[in-house]
Amino acid sequence: MKLRNRAFLECAAVLIAAAGAGLVGCQGGATDPHDFISDNPKASSDSNNEDSEGNTGAGGFGAPSADDGAGNGADRAIAEADIIQIHEGKLYALSQYAGLSIIDISVPDQLTLLGRYSANQGTPFEMYLRDGVVYAMFNEWGQYIWNAADGSYSWETSSHIEALDVEDPSNIMQLGSFDLAGAVSDSRIVGDVLYAVSYQNGYCWGCENNQRNTTITSIRVGNPTAIAKVDELSFSDNDEWGYGWHRSVSATSERMYVAGIEWNGSGEGHSTIQVVDISDPQGDLVLGTTVQAKGQIENRWQMDEHDGVLRVISQPGMWWSGDVPAVQTFNIISSQNLQPLGYKDLVLPRPETLRSVRFDGERGYAITAEQTDPLFTIDLSDPTNPVQMGELEMPGWVHHMEPRGDRILALGFDQAQSGGSLHVSLFDVSDLSNPTMINRVAFGGDWSNFAEDQDRIHKAFTIIDQLGLILVPYSGWSYGDNEYGCGSYESGIQLVDFTQNSLTKRGVASSHGQARRAFVSDGRLFAVSDAEVRTFNIANRDTPQPVVSKALATISNQSVQVGNLVARLSADWWTSEARIDLVPAATPDRADPIGRVELSSVTQGGCYGYGLYNARLFGHGQHLYLVWPSDMGTSARILSVDVTDPANPVIGGETQVPLSQTDLWSYYEPIVQSGDMVVQAGNALVFRRSNAQSRNNYPYDYYDDYDLGGFNAPQLSPGWLEVVDLSNPGQPTHVATVALPEASGHSALRAEGTTVMLSHWVPLPDDDTKARFYLDRVNVGVPSIPISLPPVNVPGSLMSFDATTNRLLTVDYQRLTYTNIDYETCYRNHGWDSLFEPENRDQWTGKGTCIAIRRAFKVTEIENNLATLLDSHPIPDGTQLTGVVVGDDRVFSMANNYSWYNDSGYYGSDSKIFAVGGIRAGALQVAELATEEAGYMMPIAVDGKKLVASSWSPAGLWTLDSTDFDALSFEQAAEMRSSPDHVTISNHKALCSLGTYGLEVVDLGN
């Protein structure tokens, strides 16, 4: 640190000396060694302290025309990627969370997992299956690279293709891999060549020189033993107003058309269509000409090649510009020569936005939207003279159209529909001059959506002509029937029957996870999400009946070991479904559980149906206890689950305790928090309840009532402990309420055996800038008769307690006030723990007052309800201690030295790990370890004297072995796709819950 003036130097020197002496200046009553007085962390400012990211179905009624909208020739077949492929009785499913799964579906009522392949990084996008090889595409394939020269990380990212030999599903082998620039936006296989289109948006991490480039890469896939990259072609988007929209692709066997949104910032947006010659069967790419679309190209359906003519429908600028959609046709002489042929401005009843386009042979369809959704029909039989024929006004917005001869099936949105915000419509276009809507059915929740954008929605919108059945995967949210506006999420497959002249809404096949695909095989409906495959009996389409399911991904929000089992809690954001999966402790990461507890019945209809994502899970004996907030957060619910027979777990009794929602999770207090808001002690669960009304009503003024915590200090607030008895395992019972002393604040809870501990502090009667901290202890050995032990005055707030020696680690506080200094000096030296009050509040210049706080570790011994100070260690100014975890004679925390100004004049931070030992010995050992190589991280668990920390950049797990304080060992234990949200330590292994990315086991060694 650099101190800016002499007066500050002199003041700091005095304070540092005092800190090294154990903050003795904070002790009131120097003659009484057991009387500890700290500066009040909730005091008023009146201090006297002088320290100054086309599935059209098969043929049937009005089968889709032979022209699929891309003018495909018969000489080379065109294939599109998808997240599912079906071949020879096997389902190949690509999950965003867990990679590739291969499932035997030859017996639809008995799904068998044959093999799985999961990459360690990247997000799976789509895949092809060809000749026993899966070509899986990934986005966000990147890593953080540490640059030792300048002490910073850079994010190197790309997209990626892996060629996987899946002939033996139980032994999937990688045949080759290919890195692509940017992110994959689309792809095609034409003949024996895979063409992948990727895009660097200019704002992505790792984009070279901040350029916006579209790249087409060709990969030869005709021979699985000779897979090779053939060619690559990049072209730049030099639009200075570009915002990184991905490009859309329309393809034939000869050409690709690539175009995206271009924006010049003044409502005059248009699109440049890049033509690429892909006629070479070996994959050589030839850059063709460009043509200018009058308006924006936002999806693939706006471009179409048919009988040597490129047709385009686009809209210039934005809706407020008053420009109208335009129909353009171009004569294709070659890929290097396209000539304008015809042009037509559509006539609109009012200025509206172009929403969807579809071409079908010599016809075109365009739909715009403002308050209503006009469907415009266009005759393209003479490409030199496009003719606008008819118009149909209708409510809502159509997202995608699938032509069926003189009928169109369409998918869209309309929140004004009482039956749901989504709809399927059937249009009669037999007379182009007079299109009509035959029927529309609404479904979904109040706020629903599809998992795919317009470039890929045709892969999800499944029309099975032979069965007269439409399958629509969707997910959404609906309001509940209550006065609070609460609701729940849902996800599933909507079934709709159709004939030439009718639509009939049928039932919904529910999905676990966001519904993405659906198909029918051997009479069973298959619903596929990123999390699971489910089959349904649809003999009665009004009530699809679930038959079997197979997990594609393991979802673990939290885990706990109970006996020889590990219980994994998973909550599905998309459906409000929650469950507990039971697996052997020896294989806690296995996908298929040996037992499962479905929790929907206990959370159904509540505001917190999806709230189990943040529920708490405890194990005791052969029972699990689930804790989560009630519907309106006025109490906590505790549910028991008997797992004695893990194959048949039984939901038991339930009880509630009065709590506010914030009482289940820590809220901000101006002290270092160590512990939890609910702890397990012996046969009891103990909750800390606060006076939420009082806490939220504290008067506060940014300057006048500043107290290093945001609340006016002198007001005292009550608190309570709520005790739940687990002695009767099948029926948890709320048996006692223990009143806590009124105080300026209460800390989180720690448990030692059957004793629950916490701190409270109260200001001195004659000086509210100072306070006495007390250690509170409540024995719950007999939960119904909790025994409160006398409070013990200690130097600061509770960090840890060693029961074998009755020695206590605390953090003490000293309030500092500096006058006549500038705000840069204040924030540089004391960071976010300080407040600068300028002499003139309307102008943050010149001098003012800096109020800050200084901390120190202290160890005391408790004997006869008296504390005796044994040792003290100062904590550097401006250091915030977060993520405190306690181990075997060890306390660990992150030490963040945030500064609004660093030496370069900008915001910066310096993060370290603090390791504290010597508590049993009464002689503190404190070590600081820099963590730059791990990036941002947080302590999350302890295994003996070994800290387990979760890192965010790069995501993974790190350990700090503090067995020998003189030789600390800090190393990365594992790289992960996501930073762990929760870690359980079991037999020197870390069970890392990664949410949708599952549970990963990391061996910590001895």
Long-range contacts (C-beta under 8 A, 24 or more apart in sequence): 1-828, 1-829, 1-877, 2-828, 2-903, 3-825, 3-829, 4-821, 4-822, 4-824, 4-825, 5-821, 5-825, 7-52, 7-820, 7-821, 8-818, 8-821, 8-825, 11-51, 11-52, 11-818, 12-829, 14-51, 15-51, 15-814, 15-816, 15-854, 16-874, 18-814, 19-814, 19-854, 19-856, 19-874, 20-874, 21-872, 22-856, 22-858, 22-869, 22-872, 23-795, 23-812, 23-814, 23-854, 23-856, 23-872, 23-874, 25-814, 26-770, 26-795, 26-812, 26-813, 26-814, 27-795, 28-764, 28-770, 28-772, 33-868, 33-869, 34-793, 34-866, 34-867, 34-868, 35-793, 36-772, 36-773, 36-793, 36-794, 36-795, 36-796, 36-812, 36-867, 36-869, 37-764, 37-770, 37-771, 37-772, 38-761, 38-770, 38-771, 38-772, 38-773, 38-795, 38-796, 38-812, 38-813, 38-814, 39-769, 39-770, 39-771, 39-813, 39-814, 39-815, 39-853, 40-707, 40-713, 40-744, 40-761, 40-763, 40-764, 40-768, 40-769, 40-770, 40-771, 40-813, 40-815, 41-669, 41-670, 41-671, 41-707, 41-708, 41-709, 41-713, 41-744, 41-745, 41-761, 41-771, 41-813, 41-815, 41-853, 42-670, 42-707, 42-708, 42-709, 42-711, 42-712, 42-713, 42-714, 42-744, 42-745, 42-761, 42-763, 42-771, 43-707, 43-713, 43-714, 43-763, 43-768, 43-769, 43-770, 43-771, 43-815, 44-704, 44-705, 44-706, 44-707, 44-712, 44-713, 44-714, 44-768, 44-769, 45-703, 45-704, 45-705, 45-706, 45-707, 45-837, 45-851, 46-769, 47-769, 47-815, 47-817, 47-851, 48-767, 48-769, 49-769, 49-815, 49-816, 49-817, 50-817, 51-814, 51-816, 51-817, 51-818, 52-816, 52-817, 52-818, 52-819, 52-820, 53-123, 53-139, 53-140, 53-183, 54-80, 54-458, 54-459, 55-82, 55-458, 55-459, 55-460, 55-461, 55-462, 55-463, 56-402, 56-458, 56-463, 57-462, 57-463, 57-464, 57-465, 58-464, 58-465, 58-466, 59-465, 60-465, 60-466, 60-468, 61-404, 61-405, 61-407, 61-465, 61-468, 61-498, 61-499, 61-500, 62-404, 62-405, 62-406, 62-407, 62-500, 63-404, 63-405, 63-465, 64-402, 64-403, 64-404, 65-360, 65-361, 65-403, 65-405, 67-306, 67-360, 67-361, 69-250, 69-301, 69-304, 69-358, 69-359, 69-360, 70-250, 70-251, 70-252, 70-304, 70-305, 71-252, 71-304, 71-305, 71-306, 71-307, 72-252, 72-253, 73-252, 73-253, 73-254, 75-253, 76-190, 76-191, 76-253, 76-281, 77-190, 77-191, 77-253, 78-188, 78-189, 78-190, 78-251, 78-252, 78-253, 79-128, 79-130, 79-188, 79-189, 79-190, 80-187, 80-188, 80-189, 80-459, 81-125, 81-126, 81-127, 81-128, 81-135, 81-137, 81-187, 81-189, 82-126, 82-127, 82-459, 82-517, 83-124, 83-126, 83-127, 83-459, 83-516, 83-517, 83-528, 84-517, 84-519, 84-528, 85-127, 85-128, 85-129, 85-134, 86-519, 86-521, 87-129, 90-114, 90-169, 91-526, 91-528, 91-533, 92-127, 92-129, 92-134, 92-166, 93-528, 93-533, 93-552, 94-124, 94-126, 94-127, 94-136, 95-124, 95-530, 95-531, 95-552, 95-553, 96-123, 96-124, 96-530, 96-996, 97-530, 97-531, 97-552, 97-553, 97-555, 97-996, 97-997, 97-998, 98-530, 98-552, 98-553, 98-554, 98-591, 98-997, 98-998, 99-124, 99-136, 100-124, 100-127, 100-134, 100-136, 100-164, 100-166, 100-172, 101-550, 101-552, 102-166, 102-169, 102-172, 103-533, 103-550, 105-521, 105-526, 108-521, 108-522, 108-523, 108-524, 108-526, 108-535, 108-547, 108-548, 109-524, 109-535, 109-547, 109-548, 110-548, 111-533, 111-535, 111-548, 111-549, 111-550, 113-550, 113-591, 113-592, 114-169, 114-170, 115-166, 115-168, 115-169, 115-170, 115-171, 115-172, 116-172, 116-591, 117-164, 117-172, 119-162, 120-975, 120-977, 121-975, 121-977, 122-159, 122-160, 125-159, 125-184, 126-184, 126-187, 128-187, 128-189, 128-194, 128-221, 129-166, 130-189, 130-221, 131-224, 132-165, 132-166, 132-167, 132-224, 133-163, 133-164, 133-165, 133-166, 133-175, 133-221, 133-224, 133-227, 134-163, 134-164, 134-166, 135-161, 135-162, 135-163, 135-164, 135-194, 135-219, 135-221, 136-161, 136-162, 136-164, 137-161, 137-184, 137-187, 137-196, 138-162, 138-184, 139-183, 139-184, 140-183, 141-179, 142-205, 142-206, 143-954, 144-935, 144-953, 144-954, 146-932, 146-933, 151-932, 153-935, 153-953, 154-206, 155-205, 155-206, 155-953, 156-206, 157-204, 157-205, 157-206, 158-182, 158-206, 159-183, 159-184, 159-196, 159-198, 161-194, 161-196, 161-219, 163-221, 163-224, 163-227, 165-224, 175-224, 175-225, 175-227, 176-227, 176-228, 178-217, 178-219, 178-229, 180-215, 180-217, 181-208, 181-213, 181-215, 181-234, 182-207, 182-213, 182-215, 183-246, 185-246, 185-247, 185-248, 185-249, 185-455, 186-247, 186-248, 186-249, 186-300, 186-455, 187-249, 188-249, 188-251, 188-256, 189-221, 190-251, 190-253, 190-278, 191-222, 191-253, 191-281, 192-220, 192-221, 192-222, 192-223, 192-281, 192-283, 193-218, 193-219, 193-220, 193-221, 193-222, 193-230, 193-278, 193-281, 193-282, 193-283, 194-218, 194-219, 194-221, 195-219, 195-251, 195-256, 195-278, 195-283, 197-247, 197-249, 197-256, 197-258, 199-244, 199-246, 199-247, 199-260, 201-242, 201-243, 201-244, 201-245, 201-246, 202-237, 202-242, 202-244, 203-243, 203-244, 204-244, 211-236, 212-236, 212-237, 212-238, 212-239, 212-242, 212-244, 213-237, 214-247, 214-258, 214-260, 214-274, 216-256, 216-258, 216-276, 216-285, 218-278, 218-283, 218-284, 218-285, 219-283, 220-282, 220-283, 230-282, 230-283, 230-284, 230-285, 231-283, 231-284, 231-285, 232-285, 233-276, 233-285, 233-287, 235-274, 235-287, 237-262, 239-263, 239-264, 241-265, 248-297, 248-298, 248-299, 248-300, 248-302, 248-303, 248-455, 249-300, 249-455, 250-300, 250-303, 250-304, 250-305, 251-278, 252-305, 253-278, 253-279, 254-278, 254-279, 254-335, 255-279, 255-288, 255-305, 255-332, 255-335, 257-303, 257-305, 257-310, 259-293, 259-297, 259-303, 260-297, 260-298, 261-296, 261-297, 261-298, 262-296, 267-317, 267-318, 267-320, 267-321, 268-316, 268-317, 268-321, 269-295, 269-296, 269-316, 269-317, 269-318, 270-294, 270-295, 270-296, 270-314, 270-316, 271-295, 271-296, 271-297, 271-314, 273-297, 273-303, 273-310, 273-312, 275-335, 275-336, 275-338, 276-335, 277-334, 277-335, 277-336, 279-335, 286-335, 286-336, 288-334, 288-335, 288-336, 289-335, 289-336, 289-337, 289-338, 291-330, 291-338, 291-340, 293-328, 294-326, 294-328, 294-343, 295-323, 295-325, 295-326, 295-354, 298-354, 298-454, 299-356, 299-357, 299-453, 299-454, 299-455, 300-454, 300-455, 301-356, 301-357, 301-358, 301-359, 301-400, 301-401, 301-454, 302-357, 304-359, 305-332, 306-359, 306-361, 306-362, 306-380, 308-332, 309-341, 309-383, 310-338, 311-359, 311-364, 311-380, 311-383, 313-354, 313-357, 313-364, 313-366, 313-378, 314-354, 315-353, 315-354, 318-353, 319-351, 319-352, 319-353, 319-370, 320-351, 322-351, 324-348, 324-351, 325-354, 325-366, 325-368, 327-364, 327-366, 327-378, 327-380, 327-386, 327-388, 329-380, 329-383, 329-384, 329-386, 331-383, 341-383, 341-384, 342-382, 342-383, 342-384, 342-385, 342-386, 343-386, 344-378, 344-385, 344-386, 344-387, 344-388, 346-376, 346-378, 346-388, 347-388, 348-374, 349-374, 349-391, 349-393, 355-397, 355-398, 355-399, 356-398, 356-399, 356-400, 356-401, 356-410, 356-454, 358-400, 358-401, 358-402, 358-403, 358-408, 360-403, 363-403, 363-429, 363-432, 365-401, 365-403, 365-408, 365-429, 367-397, 367-398, 367-401, 369-396, 369-397, 369-398, 373-397, 373-398, 373-412, 375-427, 375-435, 377-429, 377-432, 377-433, 377-435, 379-432, 389-432, 389-433, 390-431, 390-432, 390-433, 390-434, 390-435, 391-435, 392-427, 392-435, 392-436, 392-437, 394-425, 394-437, 394-440, 396-423, 398-425, 399-450, 399-454, 399-457, 400-454, 400-457, 400-458, 400-461, 402-458, 402-461, 402-463, 403-429, 404-463, 404-465, 406-430, 407-438, 407-500, 409-463, 409-470, 409-498, 411-450, 411-457, 411-461, 411-472, 414-442, 415-446, 415-447, 417-442, 418-442, 419-443, 419-505, 420-444, 420-445, 420-446, 420-448, 420-476, 421-445, 421-446, 421-447, 421-448, 421-476, 422-448, 422-450, 422-472, 422-474, 422-476, 422-494, 424-470, 424-472, 424-494, 424-496, 424-503, 425-503, 426-498, 426-501, 426-502, 426-503, 428-501, 438-501, 438-502, 438-503, 439-502, 439-503, 440-503, 441-496, 441-503, 441-504, 441-505, 442-505, 443-472, 443-474, 443-494, 443-496, 443-505, 443-508, 444-474, 444-476, 444-494, 445-476, 445-477, 445-478, 445-487, 445-489, 445-490, 446-476, 446-477, 446-478, 446-479, 446-487, 447-476, 447-477, 447-478, 448-474, 448-475, 448-476, 448-477, 449-474, 449-475, 449-476, 450-474, 451-475, 451-514, 451-515, 451-516, 452-516, 459-517, 460-516, 460-517, 460-518, 462-517, 462-518, 462-519, 463-498, 464-520, 467-520, 468-497, 468-498, 468-499, 469-495, 469-496, 469-497, 469-498, 469-520, 469-541, 470-495, 470-496, 470-497, 470-498, 471-495, 471-496, 471-518, 471-519, 471-520, 471-525, 472-496, 472-518, 473-511, 473-515, 473-516, 473-517, 473-518, 473-527, 474-515, 475-511, 475-514, 475-515, 475-574, 475-575, 480-605, 480-606, 480-607, 481-605, 482-607, 482-631, 484-607, 484-631, 484-632, 486-606, 486-607, 486-631, 487-607, 488-576, 488-604, 488-605, 488-606, 488-609, 488-610, 489-572, 489-573, 489-574, 489-575, 489-576, 489-609, 489-610, 490-574, 490-575, 490-576, 491-515, 491-529, 491-572, 491-574, 491-575, 492-527, 492-575, 493-518, 493-525, 493-527, 493-544, 495-525, 495-538, 495-541, 495-544, 497-541, 506-541, 506-542, 507-540, 507-541, 507-542, 507-543, 507-544, 508-544, 509-534, 509-536, 509-538, 509-544, 509-546, 510-534, 510-546, 510-575, 511-574, 511-575, 512-549, 512-572, 512-575, 512-577, 513-553, 513-572, 513-574, 513-575, 514-574, 515-574, 528-552, 529-574, 530-996, 531-555, 531-572, 531-996, 550-592, 551-591, 551-592, 553-591, 553-996, 553-997, 553-998, 554-581, 554-589, 554-590, 554-591, 554-998, 554-999, 555-995, 555-996, 555-998, 556-993, 556-994, 556-995, 556-998, 556-999, 557-612, 557-613, 557-614, 557-615, 557-981, 557-982, 557-993, 557-995, 558-615, 558-616, 558-617, 558-981, 558-982, 558-993, 559-588, 559-617, 559-982, 559-984, 559-991, 559-993, 559-999, 560-617, 560-618, 560-619, 560-624, 560-984, 561-585, 561-619, 561-984, 561-986, 561-991, 562-619, 562-620, 562-621, 562-622, 562-623, 562-624, 562-643, 563-619, 563-621, 563-622, 563-643, 565-643, 565-646, 566-984, 566-986, 566-991, 567-617, 567-619, 567-624, 567-643, 568-593, 568-993, 568-999, 569-612, 569-615, 569-617, 569-626, 571-610, 571-611, 571-612, 571-613, 571-615, 572-610, 573-610, 573-613, 576-600, 576-603, 576-604, 576-609, 576-610, 578-603, 578-609, 578-610, 578-612, 578-613, 578-615, 580-617, 580-624, 580-626, 580-641, 580-649, 582-643, 582-646, 582-649, 585-986, 585-987, 588-986, 588-991, 588-999, 588-1001, 589-991, 589-998, 589-999, 589-1000, 589-1001, 591-998, 594-646, 594-647, 595-643, 595-645, 595-646, 595-647, 595-648, 595-649, 596-649, 597-624, 597-641, 597-649, 597-651, 599-626, 601-651, 602-637, 602-639, 602-651, 602-654, 603-628, 606-630, 606-631, 607-631, 607-632, 608-633, 614-665, 616-664, 616-678, 618-680, 618-685, 620-680, 620-683, 620-726, 620-729, 621-729, 622-729, 623-652, 623-726, 623-729, 623-730, 625-685, 625-726, 625-732, 627-664, 627-678, 627-685, 628-664, 629-659, 629-661, 629-664, 630-656, 633-660, 633-661, 634-658, 634-659, 634-660, 635-659, 636-663, 636-664, 636-678, 636-687, 638-685, 638-724, 638-732, 638-734, 639-732, 640-726, 640-729, 640-730, 640-731, 640-732, 642-729, 642-730, 652-729, 652-730, 652-731, 653-730, 653-731, 653-732, 654-732, 655-724, 655-731, 655-732, 655-733, 655-734, 656-734, 657-687, 657-689, 657-722, 657-724, 657-734, 658-689, 658-722, 659-687, 659-689, 659-722, 660-689, 660-690, 660-692, 662-690, 662-692, 663-687, 663-688, 663-689, 663-690, 663-692, 666-748, 667-695, 668-709, 668-710, 669-709, 669-745, 669-747, 670-707, 670-708, 670-709, 670-710, 670-745, 670-853, 671-709, 671-745, 671-747, 671-759, 671-761, 671-797, 671-811, 671-813, 672-797, 672-799, 672-811, 672-855, 672-881, 672-884, 672-893, 673-747, 673-748, 673-884, 674-747, 674-748, 674-750, 674-797, 674-798, 674-799, 674-800, 674-884, 674-886, 674-891, 675-747, 675-748, 675-749, 675-750, 675-758, 675-798, 675-884, 676-748, 676-749, 676-750, 677-748, 677-749, 678-749, 679-749, 679-750, 679-751, 679-756, 680-751, 681-751, 681-752, 681-753, 681-754, 681-755, 681-756, 681-780, 682-753, 682-754, 682-780, 682-781, 682-783, 683-725, 683-726, 683-727, 683-754, 683-780, 683-783, 684-723, 684-724, 684-725, 684-726, 684-754, 684-780, 684-783, 685-723, 685-724, 685-726, 685-732, 686-721, 686-722, 686-723, 686-724, 686-749, 686-751, 686-756, 686-778, 686-780, 687-721, 687-722, 687-723, 687-724, 688-719, 688-720, 688-721, 688-722, 688-746, 688-748, 688-749, 688-758, 689-719, 689-720, 689-721, 689-722, 690-717, 690-719, 690-746, 691-717, 691-718, 691-719, 694-718, 703-835, 703-837, 703-841, 706-835, 706-837, 706-851, 708-815, 708-833, 708-835, 708-851, 708-853, 709-745, 713-744, 713-763, 713-768, 714-744, 714-763, 714-768, 715-744, 716-742, 716-743, 716-744, 716-762, 717-742, 717-743, 717-744, 717-745, 718-742, 719-743, 719-746, 719-760, 721-749, 721-756, 721-778, 721-786, 723-780, 723-783, 723-784, 723-786, 724-783, 725-783, 725-784, 726-783, 727-783, 735-783, 735-784, 736-783, 736-784, 736-785, 736-786, 738-778, 738-786, 738-788, 740-776, 741-774, 741-776, 741-791, 743-774, 744-771, 747-797, 747-798, 750-798, 750-800, 750-801, 750-886, 752-801, 752-803, 753-803, 754-779, 754-780, 754-781, 755-779, 755-780, 755-803, 756-780, 757-798, 757-801, 758-798, 759-794, 759-796, 759-797, 759-798, 759-810, 760-791, 761-797, 769-815, 773-797, 773-810, 773-812, 775-801, 775-808, 775-862, 775-867, 789-865, 790-865, 792-862, 792-865, 792-866, 792-867, 793-867, 794-860, 794-862, 794-867, 795-858, 795-860, 795-867, 795-869, 796-856, 796-858, 799-857, 799-884, 799-886, 799-891, 799-916, 800-886, 800-891, 800-919, 802-889, 802-919, 802-920, 804-920, 805-861, 805-919, 805-920, 805-922, 806-861, 806-862, 806-863, 807-859, 807-860, 807-861, 807-862, 807-870, 807-919, 807-920, 807-922, 808-859, 808-860, 808-861, 808-862, 808-867, 809-857, 809-858, 809-859, 809-891, 809-916, 809-919, 810-857, 810-858, 810-859, 810-860, 811-855, 811-856, 811-857, 811-858, 811-875, 811-881, 812-855, 812-856, 812-858, 812-872, 813-853, 813-854, 813-855, 814-853, 814-854, 814-855, 814-856, 815-851, 815-852, 815-853, 815-854, 816-850, 816-851, 816-852, 816-853, 816-854, 817-849, 817-850, 817-851, 817-852, 818-849, 818-850, 818-851, 818-852, 819-847, 819-849, 819-850, 820-847, 821-847, 821-848, 821-849, 821-850, 822-846, 822-847, 822-848, 823-848, 823-850, 824-901, 825-850, 826-850, 826-852, 827-899, 827-900, 827-901, 828-899, 828-900, 828-901, 828-902, 829-877, 829-878, 830-877, 830-878, 831-878, 831-880, 831-897, 831-898, 831-899, 831-900, 832-878, 832-880, 832-898, 832-900, 833-878, 833-879, 833-880, 834-878, 852-877, 852-878, 855-879, 855-881, 857-916, 857-924, 857-926, 859-918, 859-919, 859-922, 859-923, 859-924, 861-922, 870-922, 870-923, 871-918, 871-922, 871-923, 871-924, 872-924, 873-916, 873-924, 873-926, 875-914, 881-914, 882-938, 883-938, 883-939, 883-940, 884-939, 885-939, 885-940, 885-941, 885-942, 885-947, 886-942, 887-942, 887-943, 887-944, 887-945, 887-946, 887-947, 888-942, 888-944, 888-945, 889-917, 889-918, 889-919, 889-920, 889-945, 890-915, 890-916, 890-917, 890-942, 890-945, 890-947, 890-962, 891-915, 891-916, 891-917, 891-919, 892-916, 892-939, 892-942, 892-947, 892-960, 892-962, 893-939, 894-937, 894-938, 894-939, 895-928, 911-936, 911-937, 913-939, 913-947, 913-949, 913-960, 913-970, 915-947, 915-960, 915-962, 915-965, 915-968, 917-945, 917-962, 917-965, 925-965, 927-962, 927-965, 927-968, 929-960, 929-968, 929-970, 931-958, 931-970, 934-958, 934-970, 934-972, 940-980, 940-982, 940-983, 941-983, 941-984, 941-985, 941-990, 942-985, 943-985, 943-988, 943-990, 943-1004, 946-1004, 948-973, 948-983, 948-985, 948-990, 948-1004, 950-979, 950-980, 950-983, 950-992, 951-979, 952-979, 955-979, 957-983, 957-990, 957-992, 957-1002, 959-1004, 973-1002, 973-1004, 974-1000, 974-1002, 976-1000
